[in-house]
Amino acid sequence: MKTIGIVKKDGLEIFVDKEYIVLRKYKPACIFCNSVSDVTEYKGKKICASCFDDISSR
Ligand SMILES: [Zn+2]
């Protein structure tokens, strides 16, 4: 059997977790804290609202 690894395509995320193959809808996660809530794109990077506040207040 081939290793599937991680595939991100068409909004779906497929990965292998030990003996399970997991298929779920892909949600963009913040590159800084991995949060998936309030994530927007900033200069090509995914960033959540609270990290964006952090950066923009500096
Ligand atoms: Zn964040």
N, CA, C, O and the ligand as a Tripos MOL2 file, in Angstrom:
@<TRIPOS>MOLECULE
protein
  233   231    59     0     0
PROTEIN
NO_CHARGES

@<TRIPOS>ATOM
      1 N           0.8290   -1.2040    0.0000 N.3       1 MET1
      2 CA          0.0000    0.0000    0.0000 C.3       1 MET1
      3 C           0.8550    1.2410    0.0000 C.2       1 MET1
      4 O           1.8760    1.3110    0.6830 O.2       1 MET1
      5 N           0.4270    2.2220   -0.7740 N.am      2 LYS2
      6 CA          1.1620    3.4810   -0.8640 C.3       2 LYS2
      7 C           0.8410    4.3870    0.3200 C.2       2 LYS2
      8 O          -0.2640    4.3610    0.8620 O.2       2 LYS2
      9 N           1.8070    5.1690    0.6980 N.am      3 THR3
     10 CA          1.5440    6.1980    1.6900 C.3       3 THR3
     11 C           0.8580    7.3800    1.0070 C.2       3 THR3
     12 O           1.3150    7.8720   -0.0250 O.2       3 THR3
     13 N          -0.2250    7.8140    1.5920 N.am      4 ILE4
     14 CA         -0.9780    8.9010    0.9790 C.3       4 ILE4
     15 C          -0.3840   10.2640    1.3300 C.2       4 ILE4
     16 O          -0.3200   11.1600    0.4890 O.2       4 ILE4
     17 N           0.0490   10.4080    2.5780 N.am      5 GLY5
     18 CA          0.6050   11.6910    2.9850 C.3       5 GLY5
     19 C          -0.4710   12.7450    3.1000 C.2       5 GLY5
     20 O          -1.6300   12.4310    3.3710 O.2       5 GLY5
     21 N          -0.1060   13.9560    2.9020 N.am      6 ILE6
     22 CA         -1.0670   15.0460    3.0300 C.3       6 ILE6
     23 C          -1.3180   15.6630    1.6690 C.2       6 ILE6
     24 O          -0.3940   16.1000    0.9830 O.2       6 ILE6
     25 N          -2.5650   15.6890    1.3000 N.am      7 VAL7
     26 CA         -2.9550   16.2690    0.0270 C.3       7 VAL7
     27 C          -3.9380   17.3950    0.3000 C.2       7 VAL7
     28 O          -4.9340   17.2030    0.9970 O.2       7 VAL7
     29 N          -3.6660   18.5300   -0.2320 N.am      8 LYS8
     30 CA         -4.6120   19.6210   -0.0930 C.3       8 LYS8
     31 C          -5.0620   20.0440   -1.4760 C.2       8 LYS8
     32 O          -4.2950   20.6180   -2.2490 O.2       8 LYS8
     33 N          -6.2850   19.7600   -1.7680 N.am      9 LYS9
     34 CA         -6.7900   20.0160   -3.1030 C.3       9 LYS9
     35 C          -8.2830   20.2730   -3.0340 C.2       9 LYS9
     36 O          -9.0110   19.5860   -2.3180 O.2       9 LYS9
     37 N          -8.7220   21.2470   -3.7680 N.am     10 ASP10
     38 CA        -10.1520   21.5280   -3.8560 C.3      10 ASP10
     39 C         -10.8400   21.6160   -2.5020 C.2      10 ASP10
     40 O         -11.9660   21.1460   -2.3430 O.2      10 ASP10
     41 N         -10.1770   22.2070   -1.5430 N.am     11 GLY11
     42 CA        -10.7910   22.4100   -0.2410 C.3      11 GLY11
     43 C         -10.9280   21.1560    0.5890 C.2      11 GLY11
     44 O         -11.6500   21.1500    1.5860 O.2      11 GLY11
     45 N         -10.2360   20.0720    0.1910 N.am     12 LEU12
     46 CA        -10.2830   18.8520    0.9870 C.3      12 LEU12
     47 C          -8.8950   18.5040    1.4960 C.2      12 LEU12
     48 O          -7.8930   18.6880    0.8060 O.2      12 LEU12
     49 N          -8.8640   18.0040    2.7020 N.am     13 GLU13
     50 CA         -7.6020   17.6100    3.3040 C.3      13 GLU13
     51 C          -7.6600   16.1160    3.5880 C.2      13 GLU13
     52 O          -8.5730   15.6370    4.2600 O.2      13 GLU13
     53 N          -6.6860   15.3910    3.0750 N.am     14 ILE14
     54 CA         -6.6560   13.9410    3.2570 C.3      14 ILE14
     55 C          -5.3510   13.5840    3.9470 C.2      14 ILE14
     56 O          -4.2770   13.9360    3.4600 O.2      14 ILE14
     57 N          -5.4280   12.9000    5.0600 N.am     15 PHE15
     58 CA         -4.1990   12.4730    5.6900 C.3      15 PHE15
     59 C          -4.3810   11.1650    6.4420 C.2      15 PHE15
     60 O          -5.5010   10.7280    6.7060 O.2      15 PHE15
     61 N          -3.2520   10.5510    6.7790 N.am     16 VAL16
     62 CA         -3.2820    9.2700    7.4620 C.3      16 VAL16
     63 C          -2.8980    9.4880    8.9130 C.2      16 VAL16
     64 O          -1.8340   10.0280    9.2160 O.2      16 VAL16
     65 N          -3.7750    9.0610    9.8010 N.am     17 ASP17
     66 CA         -3.5040    9.1470   11.2290 C.3      17 ASP17
     67 C          -3.4370    7.7210   11.7650 C.2      17 ASP17
     68 O          -4.4640    7.0990   12.0350 O.2      17 ASP17
     69 N          -2.2160    7.2140   11.9160 N.am     18 LYS18
     70 CA         -2.0070    5.8220   12.2810 C.3      18 LYS18
     71 C          -2.7830    4.9010   11.3270 C.2      18 LYS18
     72 O          -2.4600    4.8640   10.1390 O.2      18 LYS18
     73 N          -3.7730    4.1720   11.7920 N.am     19 GLU19
     74 CA         -4.4650    3.2640   10.8740 C.3      19 GLU19
     75 C          -5.6710    3.8800   10.1910 C.2      19 GLU19
     76 O          -6.3760    3.2020    9.4430 O.2      19 GLU19
     77 N          -5.9150    5.1530   10.4380 N.am     20 TYR20
     78 CA         -7.0830    5.7810    9.8360 C.3      20 TYR20
     79 C          -6.7040    6.7010    8.6840 C.2      20 TYR20
     80 O          -5.6940    7.4040    8.7250 O.2      20 TYR20
     81 N          -7.5360    6.6750    7.6670 N.am     21 ILE21
     82 CA         -7.4230    7.6860    6.6200 C.3      21 ILE21
     83 C          -8.4800    8.7420    6.9140 C.2      21 ILE21
     84 O          -9.6740    8.4470    6.9710 O.2      21 ILE21
     85 N          -8.0300    9.9560    7.0960 N.am     22 VAL22
     86 CA         -8.9340   11.0200    7.5060 C.3      22 VAL22
     87 C          -9.1670   11.9560    6.3290 C.2      22 VAL22
     88 O          -8.2330   12.4080    5.6670 O.2      22 VAL22
     89 N         -10.4310   12.2270    6.0950 N.am     23 LEU23
     90 CA        -10.8090   13.1190    5.0170 C.3      23 LEU23
     91 C         -11.6730   14.2170    5.6120 C.2      23 LEU23
     92 O         -12.7220   13.9390    6.1930 O.2      23 LEU23
     93 N         -11.2490   15.4290    5.4740 N.am     24 ARG24
     94 CA        -12.0670   16.5060    6.0290 C.3      24 ARG24
     95 C         -11.9300   17.7520    5.1930 C.2      24 ARG24
     96 O         -11.0240   17.8780    4.3690 O.2      24 ARG24
     97 N         -12.8240   18.6480    5.4130 N.am     25 LYS25
     98 CA        -12.7840   19.9080    4.7100 C.3      25 LYS25
     99 C         -11.6040   20.7210    5.1990 C.2      25 LYS25
    100 O         -11.3780   20.8640    6.4010 O.2      25 LYS25
    101 N         -10.8720   21.2400    4.2620 N.am     26 TYR26
    102 CA         -9.6940   22.0070    4.6290 C.3      26 TYR26
    103 C         -10.0670   23.4160    5.0360 C.2      26 TYR26
    104 O         -10.7310   24.1460    4.3000 O.2      26 TYR26
    105 N          -9.6180   23.7830    6.2390 N.am     27 LYS27
    106 CA         -9.7910   25.1620    6.6890 C.3      27 LYS27
    107 C          -8.4220   25.7970    6.7910 C.2      27 LYS27
    108 O          -7.5030   25.2050    7.3570 O.2      27 LYS27
    109 N          -8.2750   26.9790    6.2560 N.am     28 PRO28
    110 CA         -6.9830   27.6370    6.3920 C.3      28 PRO28
    111 C          -6.7060   27.9590    7.8550 C.2      28 PRO28
    112 O          -7.5850   28.4380    8.5720 O.2      28 PRO28
    113 N          -5.4850   27.6940    8.2870 N.am     29 ALA29
    114 CA         -5.1050   27.9710    9.6670 C.3      29 ALA29
    115 C          -4.0780   29.0880    9.7100 C.2      29 ALA29
    116 O          -3.2720   29.2480    8.7930 O.2      29 ALA29
    117 N          -4.1220   29.8420   10.7700 N.am     30 CYS30
    118 CA         -3.1590   30.9240   10.9780 C.3      30 CYS30
    119 C          -1.7390   30.3600   10.9930 C.2      30 CYS30
    120 O          -1.4790   29.3520   11.6480 O.2      30 CYS30
    121 N          -0.8230   31.0060   10.2750 N.am     31 ILE31
    122 CA          0.5590   30.4990   10.2240 C.3      31 ILE31
    123 C           1.2870   30.7240   11.5400 C.2      31 ILE31
    124 O           2.3220   30.1040   11.7850 O.2      31 ILE31
    125 N           0.7690   31.5930   12.3810 N.am     32 PHE32
    126 CA          1.4630   31.8910   13.6380 C.3      32 PHE32
    127 C           0.9600   31.0260   14.7890 C.2      32 PHE32
    128 O           1.7610   30.4480   15.5240 O.2      32 PHE32
    129 N          -0.3640   30.9320   14.9520 N.am     33 CYS33
    130 CA         -0.8870   30.2230   16.1200 C.3      33 CYS33
    131 C          -1.7470   29.0200   15.7460 C.2      33 CYS33
    132 O          -2.2540   28.3250   16.6260 O.2      33 CYS33
    133 N          -1.9190   28.7640   14.4350 N.am     34 ASN34
    134 CA         -2.7140   27.6150   13.9670 C.3      34 ASN34
    135 C          -4.2060   27.7210   14.2550 C.2      34 ASN34
    136 O          -4.9370   26.7430   14.0980 O.2      34 ASN34
    137 N          -4.6560   28.8690   14.6660 N.am     35 SER35
    138 CA         -6.0860   29.0470   14.8830 C.3      35 SER35
    139 C          -6.8150   29.0240   13.5440 C.2      35 SER35
    140 O          -6.2790   29.4750   12.5310 O.2      35 SER35
    141 N          -8.0420   28.4980   13.5410 N.am     36 VAL36
    142 CA         -8.8050   28.4860   12.2950 C.3      36 VAL36
    143 C          -9.9720   29.4740   12.3370 C.2      36 VAL36
    144 O         -10.7730   29.5360   11.4050 O.2      36 VAL36
    145 N         -10.0620   30.2410   13.4160 N.am     37 SER37
    146 CA        -11.1530   31.2040   13.5000 C.3      37 SER37
    147 C         -10.6990   32.5860   13.0530 C.2      37 SER37
    148 O          -9.6120   33.0410   13.4100 O.2      37 SER37
    149 N         -11.5360   33.2430   12.2740 N.am     38 ASP38
    150 CA        -11.2500   34.5920   11.7830 C.3      38 ASP38
    151 C          -9.9590   34.6690   10.9810 C.2      38 ASP38
    152 O          -9.2210   35.6500   11.0790 O.2      38 ASP38
    153 N          -9.6850   33.6440   10.1930 N.am     39 VAL39
    154 CA         -8.4520   33.6470    9.4140 C.3      39 VAL39
    155 C          -8.6710   34.3950    8.0990 C.2      39 VAL39
    156 O          -9.6250   34.1310    7.3690 O.2      39 VAL39
    157 N          -7.7860   35.3120    7.8220 N.am     40 THR40
    158 CA         -7.8160   36.0180    6.5490 C.3      40 THR40
    159 C          -6.4460   35.9070    5.9120 C.2      40 THR40
    160 O          -5.4900   35.4300    6.5240 O.2      40 THR40
    161 N          -6.3700   36.3600    4.6610 N.am     41 GLU41
    162 CA         -5.0850   36.3090    3.9950 C.3      41 GLU41
    163 C          -4.4280   37.6730    4.0550 C.2      41 GLU41
    164 O          -5.0560   38.6900    3.7600 O.2      41 GLU41
    165 N          -3.1650   37.6890    4.4370 N.am     42 TYR42
    166 CA         -2.4220   38.9340    4.5240 C.3      42 TYR42
    167 C          -1.0990   38.7370    3.8080 C.2      42 TYR42
    168 O          -0.2620   37.9490    4.2490 O.2      42 TYR42
    169 N          -0.9070   39.4460    2.7100 N.am     43 LYS43
    170 CA          0.3080   39.3190    1.8980 C.3      43 LYS43
    171 C           0.6230   37.8620    1.5690 C.2      43 LYS43
    172 O           1.7700   37.4240    1.6600 O.2      43 LYS43
    173 N          -0.4180   37.1180    1.1840 N.am     44 GLY44
    174 CA         -0.2310   35.7390    0.7740 C.3      44 GLY44
    175 C          -0.1330   34.7360    1.9030 C.2      44 GLY44
    176 O          -0.0070   33.5370    1.6540 O.2      44 GLY44
    177 N          -0.1880   35.2110    3.1550 N.am     45 LYS45
    178 CA         -0.1170   34.3130    4.3100 C.3      45 LYS45
    179 C          -1.4550   34.3050    5.0270 C.2      45 LYS45
    180 O          -2.1610   35.3130    5.0700 O.2      45 LYS45
    181 N          -1.7870   33.1670    5.5830 N.am     46 LYS46
    182 CA         -3.0000   33.0860    6.3800 C.3      46 LYS46
    183 C          -2.7020   33.5740    7.7940 C.2      46 LYS46
    184 O          -1.7330   33.1710    8.4370 O.2      46 LYS46
    185 N          -3.5730   34.4510    8.2370 N.am     47 ILE47
    186 CA         -3.3540   34.9990    9.5690 C.3      47 ILE47
    187 C          -4.6950   35.2400   10.2610 C.2      47 ILE47
    188 O          -5.6540   35.6860    9.6320 O.2      47 ILE47
    189 N          -4.7540   34.9440   11.5460 N.am     48 CYS48
    190 CA         -6.0140   35.1410   12.2670 C.3      48 CYS48
    191 C          -6.1170   36.5740   12.7710 C.2      48 CYS48
    192 O          -5.1430   37.3260   12.7580 O.2      48 CYS48
    193 N          -7.3090   36.9310   13.2120 N.am     49 ALA49
    194 CA         -7.5520   38.3150   13.5930 C.3      49 ALA49
    195 C          -6.6580   38.7560   14.7460 C.2      49 ALA49
    196 O          -6.1660   39.8840   14.7490 O.2      49 ALA49
    197 N          -6.4440   37.8820   15.7230 N.am     50 SER50
    198 CA         -5.6760   38.3210   16.8920 C.3      50 SER50
    199 C          -4.1910   38.4830   16.5680 C.2      50 SER50
    200 O          -3.5430   39.3940   17.0850 O.2      50 SER50
    201 N          -3.6420   37.6030   15.7150 N.am     51 CYS51
    202 CA         -2.2490   37.7800   15.3130 C.3      51 CYS51
    203 C          -2.1030   39.0130   14.4260 C.2      51 CYS51
    204 O          -1.0960   39.7190   14.4840 O.2      51 CYS51
    205 N          -3.1270   39.2610   13.6030 N.am     52 PHE52
    206 CA         -3.0830   40.4370   12.7500 C.3      52 PHE52
    207 C          -3.0610   41.7030   13.5980 C.2      52 PHE52
    208 O          -2.3400   42.6530   13.2940 O.2      52 PHE52
    209 N          -3.8500   41.7060   14.6550 N.am     53 ASP53
    210 CA         -3.8310   42.8360   15.5970 C.3      53 ASP53
    211 C          -2.4410   43.0230   16.1770 C.2      53 ASP53
    212 O          -1.9260   44.1390   16.2510 O.2      53 ASP53
    213 N          -1.8450   41.9140   16.5870 N.am     54 ASP54
    214 CA         -0.4840   41.9280   17.1230 C.3      54 ASP54
    215 C           0.4890   42.6120   16.1810 C.2      54 ASP54
    216 O           1.2540   43.4900   16.5820 O.2      54 ASP54
    217 N           0.4470   42.1960   14.9200 N.am     55 ILE55
    218 CA          1.4020   42.7160   13.9420 C.3      55 ILE55
    219 C           1.1150   44.1800   13.6390 C.2      55 ILE55
    220 O           2.0220   45.0130   13.6060 O.2      55 ILE55
    221 N          -0.1660   44.4790   13.4180 N.am     56 SER56
    222 CA         -0.4890   45.8280   12.9640 C.3      56 SER56
    223 C          -0.3450   46.8600   14.0740 C.2      56 SER56
    224 O          -0.2940   48.0580   13.7960 O.2      56 SER56
    225 N          -0.2770   46.4160   15.3240 N.am     57 SER57
    226 CA         -0.1130   47.3820   16.4090 C.3      57 SER57
    227 C           1.3510   47.7010   16.6820 C.2      57 SER57
    228 O           1.6640   48.5390   17.5270 O.2      57 SER57
    229 N           2.2630   47.0160   15.9480 N.am     58 ARG58
    230 CA          3.6790   47.3010   16.1670 C.3      58 ARG58
    231 C           4.1600   48.4390   15.2960 C.2      58 ARG58
    232 O           5.3320   48.8100   15.3560 O.2      58 ARG58
    233 ZN         -2.9910   33.5600   14.8820 Zn       59 ZN59
@<TRIPOS>BOND
     1     1     2 1
     2     2     3 1
     3     3     4 2
     4     3     5 am
     5     5     6 1
     6     6     7 1
     7     7     8 2
     8     7     9 am
     9     9    10 1
    10    10    11 1
    11    11    12 2
    12    11    13 am
    13    13    14 1
    14    14    15 1
    15    15    16 2
    16    15    17 am
    17    17    18 1
    18    18    19 1
    19    19    20 2
    20    19    21 am
    21    21    22 1
    22    22    23 1
    23    23    24 2
    24    23    25 am
    25    25    26 1
    26    26    27 1
    27    27    28 2
    28    27    29 am
    29    29    30 1
    30    30    31 1
    31    31    32 2
    32    31    33 am
    33    33    34 1
    34    34    35 1
    35    35    36 2
    36    35    37 am
    37    37    38 1
    38    38    39 1
    39    39    40 2
    40    39    41 am
    41    41    42 1
    42    42    43 1
    43    43    44 2
    44    43    45 am
    45    45    46 1
    46    46    47 1
    47    47    48 2
    48    47    49 am
    49    49    50 1
    50    50    51 1
    51    51    52 2
    52    51    53 am
    53    53    54 1
    54    54    55 1
    55    55    56 2
    56    55    57 am
    57    57    58 1
    58    58    59 1
    59    59    60 2
    60    59    61 am
    61    61    62 1
    62    62    63 1
    63    63    64 2
    64    63    65 am
    65    65    66 1
    66    66    67 1
    67    67    68 2
    68    67    69 am
    69    69    70 1
    70    70    71 1
    71    71    72 2
    72    71    73 am
    73    73    74 1
    74    74    75 1
    75    75    76 2
    76    75    77 am
    77    77    78 1
    78    78    79 1
    79    79    80 2
    80    79    81 am
    81    81    82 1
    82    82    83 1
    83    83    84 2
    84    83    85 am
    85    85    86 1
    86    86    87 1
    87    87    88 2
    88    87    89 am
    89    89    90 1
    90    90    91 1
    91    91    92 2
    92    91    93 am
    93    93    94 1
    94    94    95 1
    95    95    96 2
    96    95    97 am
    97    97    98 1
    98    98    99 1
    99    99   100 2
   100    99   101 am
   101   101   102 1
   102   102   103 1
   103   103   104 2
   104   103   105 am
   105   105   106 1
   106   106   107 1
   107   107   108 2
   108   107   109 am
   109   109   110 1
   110   110   111 1
   111   111   112 2
   112   111   113 am
   113   113   114 1
   114   114   115 1
   115   115   116 2
   116   115   117 am
   117   117   118 1
   118   118   119 1
   119   119   120 2
   120   119   121 am
   121   121   122 1
   122   122   123 1
   123   123   124 2
   124   123   125 am
   125   125   126 1
   126   126   127 1
   127   127   128 2
   128   127   129 am
   129   129   130 1
   130   130   131 1
   131   131   132 2
   132   131   133 am
   133   133   134 1
   134   134   135 1
   135   135   136 2
   136   135   137 am
   137   137   138 1
   138   138   139 1
   139   139   140 2
   140   139   141 am
   141   141   142 1
   142   142   143 1
   143   143   144 2
   144   143   145 am
   145   145   146 1
   146   146   147 1
   147   147   148 2
   148   147   149 am
   149   149   150 1
   150   150   151 1
   151   151   152 2
   152   151   153 am
   153   153   154 1
   154   154   155 1
   155   155   156 2
   156   155   157 am
   157   157   158 1
   158   158   159 1
   159   159   160 2
   160   159   161 am
   161   161   162 1
   162   162   163 1
   163   163   164 2
   164   163   165 am
   165   165   166 1
   166   166   167 1
   167   167   168 2
   168   167   169 am
   169   169   170 1
   170   170   171 1
   171   171   172 2
   172   171   173 am
   173   173   174 1
   174   174   175 1
   175   175   176 2
   176   175   177 am
   177   177   178 1
   178   178   179 1
   179   179   180 2
   180   179   181 am
   181   181   182 1
   182   182   183 1
   183   183   184 2
   184   183   185 am
   185   185   186 1
   186   186   187 1
   187   187   188 2
   188   187   189 am
   189   189   190 1
   190   190   191 1
   191   191   192 2
   192   191   193 am
   193   193   194 1
   194   194   195 1
   195   195   196 2
   196   195   197 am
   197   197   198 1
   198   198   199 1
   199   199   200 2
   200   199   201 am
   201   201   202 1
   202   202   203 1
   203   203   204 2
   204   203   205 am
   205   205   206 1
   206   206   207 1
   207   207   208 2
   208   207   209 am
   209   209   210 1
   210   210   211 1
   211   211   212 2
   212   211   213 am
   213   213   214 1
   214   214   215 1
   215   215   216 2
   216   215   217 am
   217   217   218 1
   218   218   219 1
   219   219   220 2
   220   219   221 am
   221   221   222 1
   222   222   223 1
   223   223   224 2
   224   223   225 am
   225   225   226 1
   226   226   227 1
   227   227   228 2
   228   227   229 am
   229   229   230 1
   230   230   231 1
   231   231   232 2
@<TRIPOS>SUBSTRUCTURE
     1 MET1         2 RESIDUE 1 A MET
     2 LYS2         6 RESIDUE 1 A LYS
     3 THR3        10 RESIDUE 1 A THR
     4 ILE4        14 RESIDUE 1 A ILE
     5 GLY5        18 RESIDUE 1 A GLY
     6 ILE6        22 RESIDUE 1 A ILE
     7 VAL7        26 RESIDUE 1 A VAL
     8 LYS8        30 RESIDUE 1 A LYS
     9 LYS9        34 RESIDUE 1 A LYS
    10 ASP10       38 RESIDUE 1 A ASP
    11 GLY11       42 RESIDUE 1 A GLY
    12 LEU12       46 RESIDUE 1 A LEU
    13 GLU13       50 RESIDUE 1 A GLU
    14 ILE14       54 RESIDUE 1 A ILE
    15 PHE15       58 RESIDUE 1 A PHE
    16 VAL16       62 RESIDUE 1 A VAL
    17 ASP17       66 RESIDUE 1 A ASP
    18 LYS18       70 RESIDUE 1 A LYS
    19 GLU19       74 RESIDUE 1 A GLU
    20 TYR20       78 RESIDUE 1 A TYR
    21 ILE21       82 RESIDUE 1 A ILE
    22 VAL22       86 RESIDUE 1 A VAL
    23 LEU23       90 RESIDUE 1 A LEU
    24 ARG24       94 RESIDUE 1 A ARG
    25 LYS25       98 RESIDUE 1 A LYS
    26 TYR26      102 RESIDUE 1 A TYR
    27 LYS27      106 RESIDUE 1 A LYS
    28 PRO28      110 RESIDUE 1 A PRO
    29 ALA29      114 RESIDUE 1 A ALA
    30 CYS30      118 RESIDUE 1 A CYS
    31 ILE31      122 RESIDUE 1 A ILE
    32 PHE32      126 RESIDUE 1 A PHE
    33 CYS33      130 RESIDUE 1 A CYS
    34 ASN34      134 RESIDUE 1 A ASN
    35 SER35      138 RESIDUE 1 A SER
    36 VAL36      142 RESIDUE 1 A VAL
    37 SER37      146 RESIDUE 1 A SER
    38 ASP38      150 RESIDUE 1 A ASP
    39 VAL39      154 RESIDUE 1 A VAL
    40 THR40      158 RESIDUE 1 A THR
    41 GLU41      162 RESIDUE 1 A GLU
    42 TYR42      166 RESIDUE 1 A TYR
    43 LYS43      170 RESIDUE 1 A LYS
    44 GLY44      174 RESIDUE 1 A GLY
    45 LYS45      178 RESIDUE 1 A LYS
    46 LYS46      182 RESIDUE 1 A LYS
    47 ILE47      186 RESIDUE 1 A ILE
    48 CYS48      190 RESIDUE 1 A CYS
    49 ALA49      194 RESIDUE 1 A ALA
    50 SER50      198 RESIDUE 1 A SER
    51 CYS51      202 RESIDUE 1 A CYS
    52 PHE52      206 RESIDUE 1 A PHE
    53 ASP53      210 RESIDUE 1 A ASP
    54 ASP54      214 RESIDUE 1 A ASP
    55 ILE55      218 RESIDUE 1 A ILE
    56 SER56      222 RESIDUE 1 A SER
    57 SER57      226 RESIDUE 1 A SER
    58 ARG58      230 RESIDUE 1 A ARG
    59 ZN59       233 GROUP 0 **** ****
